[in-house]
Amino acid sequence: MKLIIAIVNNEDSAVVASALTKENFCVTKLSSQGGFLMTGNVTFLIGAQDGDVPTAKKIIDEYSKTRRHKAHTTGSYGIGLAAGNLPEDAAVKVGGATVFVLDVESMDKY
């Protein structure tokens, strides 16, 4: 049994959730925020059998798109310590997904 933790951009979260549930994955959505650009994300918690992990990862990859975002590096809209290394209003790549797969001893639904 595995726990898949997938961090997905807000803009992609609805289609990712829909595609996962269409394939009968149980999905829990948590609102989250990135630490670099402070933009909205959704963190999905997905319980899956070991053999189903590649299917879930394929779905997440297919529907999580990357895009360019203007990072305002001045004023109160800070982006952490890296701000000093970026030119003002630098364009950075955002989106896609970050996926963790963890072993789970058991999963119970009550």
DONUFI-987538 format. One record per residue (C-alpha): residue in one letter; x, y, z; residue number from 0. Coordinates in nm, 2 decimals. Each point is the difference from the previous one (the first is absolute). Layout:
BEGIN
tortor_X_Y_Z_tormi
a_X_Y_Z_NUM
...
END
This chain:
BEGIN
tortor_X_Y_Z_tormi
m_0.00_0.00_0.00_0
k_0.13_0.35_-0.09_1
l_-0.09_0.36_0.09_2
i_0.05_0.23_-0.29_3
i_0.05_0.37_0.09_4
a_-0.03_0.22_-0.31_5
i_0.04_0.37_0.02_6
v_-0.17_0.16_-0.30_7
n_-0.06_0.36_-0.12_8
n_-0.35_0.13_0.08_9
e_-0.07_0.05_-0.37_10
d_0.04_-0.37_-0.07_11
s_-0.15_-0.15_0.31_12
a_-0.36_-0.04_-0.12_13
v_0.09_-0.19_-0.31_14
v_0.26_-0.22_0.19_15
a_-0.26_-0.08_0.27_16
s_-0.26_-0.09_-0.26_17
a_0.24_-0.22_-0.20_18
l_0.11_-0.18_0.32_19
t_-0.35_-0.07_0.13_20
k_-0.11_-0.11_-0.35_21
e_0.26_-0.28_0.04_22
n_-0.14_-0.08_0.34_23
f_0.28_0.15_0.21_24
c_-0.11_0.13_0.34_25
v_0.12_0.36_0.02_26
t_0.01_0.25_0.29_27
k_0.08_0.36_-0.10_28
l_0.18_0.24_0.24_29
s_0.05_0.37_-0.08_30
s_0.37_0.09_0.02_31
q_0.23_0.28_-0.09_32
g_0.35_-0.01_-0.16_33
g_0.29_0.15_0.19_34
f_0.18_0.15_-0.29_35
l_-0.27_0.20_-0.19_36
m_-0.26_-0.02_0.28_37
t_-0.26_-0.12_-0.26_38
g_-0.29_-0.23_0.06_39
n_0.04_-0.38_-0.04_40
v_-0.20_-0.30_0.08_41
t_0.15_-0.30_0.18_42
f_-0.16_-0.33_-0.09_43
l_0.01_-0.29_0.24_44
i_-0.06_-0.32_-0.20_45
g_-0.01_-0.35_0.14_46
a_0.10_-0.26_-0.26_47
q_0.10_-0.36_-0.04_48
d_0.36_-0.04_-0.10_49
g_-0.09_-0.10_-0.36_50
d_-0.22_0.30_-0.04_51
v_0.27_0.26_0.07_52
p_0.13_0.03_-0.36_53
t_-0.36_0.07_-0.12_54
a_-0.05_0.27_0.26_55
k_0.34_0.16_-0.08_56
k_-0.08_-0.01_-0.37_57
i_-0.33_0.18_0.05_58
i_0.16_0.27_0.22_59
d_0.28_0.05_-0.25_60
e_-0.25_0.02_-0.29_61
y_-0.22_0.27_0.15_62
s_0.25_0.21_0.19_63
k_0.13_0.27_-0.23_64
t_0.30_0.23_0.04_65
r_-0.03_0.37_-0.08_66
r_0.20_0.32_0.04_67
h_-0.08_0.23_0.29_68
k_0.13_0.35_0.07_69
a_0.18_0.00_0.34_70
h_-0.02_0.34_0.16_71
t_0.33_0.02_0.20_72
t_-0.05_0.35_0.15_73
g_-0.23_0.14_0.26_74
s_-0.20_-0.21_0.25_75
y_-0.07_-0.28_-0.25_76
g_0.32_-0.19_0.10_77
i_0.10_-0.33_-0.13_78
g_0.24_-0.11_0.27_79
l_0.37_0.01_0.00_80
a_0.03_-0.06_-0.37_81
a_-0.14_0.34_-0.08_82
g_0.35_0.16_0.01_83
n_0.11_-0.24_-0.28_84
l_-0.28_0.10_-0.24_85
p_-0.04_0.31_-0.21_86
e_-0.30_0.22_0.08_87
d_-0.32_-0.16_-0.16_88
a_0.18_-0.31_-0.12_89
a_-0.20_-0.27_-0.18_90
v_0.02_-0.34_0.16_91
k_-0.14_-0.34_-0.08_92
v_-0.29_-0.11_0.22_93
g_-0.25_-0.28_0.00_94
g_0.06_-0.36_-0.08_95
a_-0.02_-0.22_0.30_96
t_0.22_-0.12_0.29_97
v_-0.09_-0.36_0.09_98
f_0.11_-0.21_0.30_99
v_-0.08_-0.37_0.04_100
l_0.01_-0.14_0.35_101
d_-0.04_-0.35_0.14_102
v_-0.32_-0.04_0.21_103
e_-0.06_-0.28_0.25_104
s_-0.37_0.02_-0.04_105
m_-0.29_0.21_-0.12_106
d_-0.34_-0.02_0.17_107
k_-0.32_0.18_-0.10_108
y_-0.27_0.03_0.26_109
END
